[in-house]
Amino acid sequence: MPYNGVLHTGDLLDFGPRFVSEGIMDVLPPIVTTPYPALVPKTDADGNDIAGVRMPEVAVPLATYTGWKPARRRRRRRLRRERHQDRLPTTPSTRSPGDPRKSILERYPTHQVYVDAVTKAVQKLQKERFLIEEDAQKYIGDAQAGNVPN
């Protein structure tokens, strides 16, 4: 889910210079400022984080995976920290209006194309020493046993 630009960042209330050290409020009502920017990572065209180690699920996506998502709470929007998954459309005709992501079938026209993409991502992680052989074989085996793009 792409970031929609609506976010409450939190307010800083300035009660004056003695408030923090002595607990004395010199400024009433307090000066309200919003100094806390909400920082979320840049995302690729699928909405997956660009930064960090891109595991096979992110490098060869079947969904958008984020560690945050906009959530409704008491009629306002805020970011809630949680793992969120939004499955990619299966075919171009099943894409929701406004969803810019390519469908699974457009990305992986055959099962072998998908398996090859997973294998390439796994080998890259192994070369960079982010993935051990046992896990690499599990990723490749799971890709081979799956039914992508169906």
HELIX and SHEET records of a PDB file:
HELIX    1   1 PHE A   19  GLU A   22  1                                   4    
HELIX    2   2 PRO A   56  ALA A   59  1                                   4    
HELIX    3   3 PRO A   92  THR A   94  5                                   3    
HELIX    4   4 ILE A  104  ARG A  107  1                                   4    
HELIX    5   5 HIS A  111  LYS A  127  1                                  17    
HELIX    6   6 GLU A  133  ALA A  145  1                                  13    
SHEET    1   A 2 LEU A  12  ASP A  14  0                                        
SHEET    2   A 2 ILE A  31  THR A  33 -1                                        
SHEET    1   B 2 ALA A  63  ARG A  73  0                                        
SHEET    2   B 2 ARG A  76  ARG A  87 -1                                        
END                                                                             
